[in-house]
Amino acid sequence: MPKTVVMPRPIATDARADLATTLDRVASGHVRTISRCISEIENATARASELVAALDPRAGSALVIGVTGVPGGGKSTLVPELARRMARDDRRSAILAVDPSSPLSGGAILGDRIRASEPAGSGLFFRSVASRGSLGGLSRTLDDVVTLLDAAGYGAIVIETVGTGQSEIAVTRLAHTTLLVTAPGLGDEIQAMKAGILETADIIVVNKADSDPRGAVATAETLRNALSFSMRAHGLVEGANPATADRPASWHAPVRVVSALKGDGLEELVGVITAHRDFLAATQGFGEWRRRRRLARFREALRDALAARASADHEGLLRQAEDEVVAGASTPVGAATRIAETLIKNDESAPGRYPSAVVSGIETTDQGAPQ
């Protein structure tokens, strides 16, 4: 008898159909598809940019909450409890827990994934991501991951940051509402009085009230007094302050005491977060947030694209510039500017020479926010 040959099933080659199927699965909340898409974004696959571009118009309805603060404040306990309470009215919640990457190997232990057994079984979407060496404490791909989850229909996206102190304010670019978490006995009362960290917080949370009730109240009072100096001088209060003839509407960070372990004060905290969301909606704050976020992402991507172009097309020039910088024959900024100008001059597809402002305008702060 002739041997039966089993022909392999034809492989779909229509990339557009595959992308459309992926987008439909993301929109329907298919968890495995969402997880695979996040991996593609993190690994910068060939399809990642096309995927994000297709998802971008579908995003824009999620409330993004950033949770930051030094280690020891109980963020990892607070975040899942907060996410559960934000998942209401059939709106799902997602958690993105950022773990620090090694500056040498680039690897990360992803300890938050180890602690995620309970949230993973509670209906919440949980993803532990590495900071990948970003100076701001957040991976550059996290912006696109937030877009993906937003387009997937998650009503609340909670980002738990690395928790490295004052340098970690990059989350304010991604989050509508930023929570600064501390606990009694950490000494954060004085640390938080420094202008930088207080200015980034929309709500200050004193956690672990169950372990030291008196200390938690004292810590909250110290922080509240530190924040109230400017408020009292202008007749303002915690939370939302409506516009008057003399001043625009403003929000001043409330201080709340909670116990994430016991659940005490969490409902009130959710109420404050909702009040801040309503304040942003009433003052066009969402539009301004979107403008800043997209502009910062553009400048960040432009800087990366120019660096990749220099490495690919001008490797010799790049190595020469590096040698000059190491030898002290050129300053780092001067060498980088010359290479950027070379890229622009040699780009025959450009409609003309870009103004020098383009070269200097791609620089951002360590946290990724526009200058």
Buried (B, 14 or more C-beta within 10 A) or exposed (E): EEEEEEEEEEEEEEEEEEBEEBBEBBBEEBEEBBEBBBEBBBEEEEBBBEBBEBBBEBBEEBBBBBBBBBEBBBBBBBBBBBBBBBBEEEBBBBBBBBBBBEEEEEEBEBEBBEBBEEBEEEEBBBBBBBBBBBEBBBBBBBBBBBBBBBBBBBBBBBBBBBBBBEBBBBBBBBBBBBBBBBBBEBEBBEBBBEEEBBEBBBBBBBBBBBBBBEBBBBBBBBBBEBBBEEBEEEEBEBBBBEEEEEEEBBBBBBBBBBBBBEEBBBEEBBEBBEBBBEBBEEBEBBEEBEEBBEEBBEBBBBBEEBBEBBEEBBEEBBEBBEEBBEEEEBEEEEBBBBBBBBBBEEEEEEEEEBEEEBBEBBEBBEBBBBE
